[in-house]
Amino acid sequence: MSKTRVIAVHDHPRGAGRIEFDIDFATGTIDGLVVDPAHEAYVRSVLNDLSAHPDEPAHFAWQQSYPAPDPMHVPKSMAWQLMAIGWTLEGELAKYPPPEADPLPDGALS
């Protein structure tokens, strides 16, 4: 499998800006990280966390969690994990939309 270029934009104060990196999903190897030096520690901690917890579901703002196994080896899982923490994806991973929220049960308040 060839490398995939990941491009993500975030407007959170701790991780504002744009990140780019290449990932080989066959090996789970990331290289070529391009990020504002002021936010590099935050971005590296996010990527390390994804690598260290491959079974962690993606937790979306609508308070639902979705399986996103092994994000270092599964492109859709990487996309969902990054979107769940607020990154907007561009490039190759942008083809994976976020999951649809399940409908509320009858009588539930939104």
ABEGO torsion letter per residue (X at the ends): XBBBBBBBBBABAAABEBBBBBBBAAAGBBBGBBBBAAAAAAAAAAAAAAAABAABBBBBAAGBBBBBBGAAABAAAAAAAAAAAGBBBBEAAAABBBBBBBBBBBGBBX
